[in-house]
Amino acid sequence: MARILVVEPENAVSDELASAMSLGAHAVSAVRSGREALAWAEKHGSPDVVVLDLELPDMRPRVVLTALRARGRRHLPAMFLSRRPRKSLRFGESPVLIAPFRPTEARAVLDEVFLESGR
């Protein structure tokens, strides 16, 4: 069972993601901002995967990911969320899930993250 941290300001989106990902017997925690993500990691340790919205209200998602990696797992696997269509379905080395999405799409992207990370 993997510990997944979802960093998403909108309750409906994070709830939908948590529901889709917990079907795979994963423990999913959700926070609303970059600062909350860093506080969560300080309290609970590094997650196994982090899911970051590309439009966080307080910090750039790449900054949050770098800080999480500095505090724990140097190669922390990540996936990103976007509500805007993108030319690429990747952000750096990580996949991007476009909202709105179906639960099967969320699980497929999560499976891709696990596959790429060797889990």
ZIMOVEN-V744444 format. One record per backbone hydrogen bond with DSSP energy under -1.0 kcal/mol. NH is the residue of the N-H (numbers start at 0). CO is the residue of the C=O. If there is no record, write none. Layout:
BEGIN
{{NH/CO} {NH/CO}}
END
This chain:
BEGIN
{{3/26} {4/48} {5/28} {6/50} {7/30} {13/9} {14/10} {15/11} {16/12} {17/13} {18/14} {19/15} {20/16} {21/17} {23/20} {24/21} {26/1} {28/3} {30/5} {36/32} {37/33} {38/34} {39/35} {40/36} {41/37} {42/38} {43/39} {44/40} {47/2} {48/2} {49/76} {50/4} {51/78} {52/6} {53/80} {63/59} {64/60} {65/61} {66/62} {67/63} {68/64} {69/65} {70/66} {75/72} {78/49} {79/94} {80/51} {81/96} {90/93} {93/90} {95/88} {96/79} {98/81} {105/101} {106/102} {107/103} {108/104} {109/105} {110/106} {111/107} {112/108} {113/109} {114/110} {115/111} {116/112} {118/113}}
END
